[in-house]
């Protein structure tokens, strides 16, 4: 029997997936627990519509991510830090400082948890940070650490 999963089921499949299972498993567990619906013609049409809507949302999200990445790559983000006379930074630059600088300079709100810095930053200079936008959408962007004075 073929069923359409309404939500993720361990060891079976993910949401909006068409799977083939035994009749008893479908009728006695999946359908009564509202994990799945029978794969008849009307439910298949609804599944196709949901998949089309999800594809459109994914395309719009990908376009927005591309726009943000292009804006961030246009010019490096400048982060100011207190430094000593030798050019060493008091402390280090964190993902929180990068997120604040992007919000102030570029106008985009990026969660600091999505930013990863490749190496510890203790001196002035240009560095790279990786951004994970989810769904295997990543970007690497340059930022510059400059002295406050």
C-alpha positions in Angstrom: 0.0 0.0 0.0 1.3 3.5 -0.9 0.9 6.3 1.6 1.9 10.0 1.8 3.7 10.9 5.0 2.3 13.9 6.7 5.3 14.2 9.0 8.7 12.7 9.4 8.7 9.0 10.5 11.9 7.4 11.8 13.3 4.6 9.5 10.6 5.3 6.9 10.8 8.7 5.4 10.3 12.5 5.6 7.3 14.8 5.3 5.5 14.9 1.9 7.2 11.7 0.8 5.4 8.9 -1.0 6.3 5.5 0.5 5.2 1.9 0.1 4.4 0.0 3.3 2.5 -3.1 4.3 -1.3 -2.7 4.5 -1.5 -3.5 8.3 1.2 -1.0 9.2 -0.6 1.7 7.2 -4.1 1.0 8.4 -3.3 0.2 12.1 -0.5 2.6 12.9 0.4 5.3 10.3 -3.1 6.5 9.3 -4.7 6.4 12.8 -1.7 8.2 14.4 -2.0 10.9 11.6 1.5 10.1 10.4 0.2 9.4 6.9 -2.7 9.5 4.5 -3.6 7.1 1.8 -2.1 7.8 -1.6 -5.3 8.2 -3.7 -5.7 10.6 -6.6 -6.9 13.7 -4.6 -4.2 13.3 -2.0 -1.6 13.0 -4.7 -2.8 16.2 -6.3 -2.6 18.0 -3.0 1.0 16.6 -2.5 2.0 17.9 -6.0 0.6 21.4 -5.1 2.4 21.4 -1.8 5.6 20.4 -3.5 5.2 23.2 -6.1 4.6 25.8 -3.4 7.6 24.6 -1.5 9.7 24.8 -4.7 8.6 28.4 -5.2 9.4 29.4 -1.6 12.8 27.7 -2.0 13.5 29.7 -5.2 12.5 33.0 -3.6 14.6 32.2 -0.5 17.6 31.4 -2.7 17.2 34.6 -4.6 17.1 36.6 -1.4 20.2 34.8 -0.1 22.1 35.5 -3.3 21.2 39.2 -3.0 22.4 39.4 0.5 25.7 37.6 -0.3 26.3 39.9 -3.3 25.8 43.0 -1.1 28.1 41.6 1.5 30.8 40.7 -1.0 30.6 44.2 -2.7 32.8 45.7 0.0 34.3 44.3 3.2 32.6 44.9 6.5 34.8 47.0 8.8 35.0 46.1 12.5 36.6 48.5 14.9 38.5 47.2 17.9 40.7 48.6 20.7 44.3 48.0 20.0 47.6 48.4 21.8 50.6 50.2 20.4 51.9 47.0 18.6 48.6 46.5 16.6 47.4 43.7 18.7 43.7 43.6 19.7 42.5 43.7 23.3 40.5 40.4 23.3 39.4 39.0 19.9 36.8 39.6 17.3 33.6 37.4 17.7 30.7 36.4 15.5 28.5 38.8 17.5 30.7 41.8 16.5 30.5 40.7 12.9 26.7 40.4 13.0 26.4 43.9 14.6 28.7 45.4 12.0 26.7 43.8 9.1 23.5 45.2 10.6 24.9 48.7 11.0 26.8 48.9 7.7 24.8 46.8 5.3 21.3 46.8 6.9 20.9 43.0 7.1 20.1 41.0 10.2 22.1 37.8 10.3 22.0 35.5 13.3 25.4 35.3 14.9 25.0 31.5 15.2 25.1 31.3 11.4 28.6 33.0 11.3 31.7 31.0 11.8 35.2 32.6 11.9 37.9 30.5 10.4 40.7 31.4 12.8 41.1 33.4 16.0 41.5 37.1 15.3 43.9 38.9 17.6 45.5 41.4 15.1 44.4 44.1 12.7 43.9 43.0 9.1 41.5 41.4 6.6 40.0 38.0 7.5 37.3 35.6 6.2 34.1 34.4 7.8 31.8 31.7 6.7 28.0 32.1 6.7 25.6 29.1 6.8 22.2 30.1 5.5 20.8 26.5 5.8 19.9 24.0 3.1 23.6 23.7 2.1 23.7 27.5 1.2 27.0 28.8 2.5 29.1 31.8 1.6 32.5 33.1 2.6 32.8 36.9 3.1 35.8 39.1 3.8 35.8 41.5 6.8 38.4 44.0 7.9 39.5 44.7 11.5 40.6 48.3 12.0 41.8 50.3 15.0 39.3 52.6 16.8 41.7 55.5 16.9 
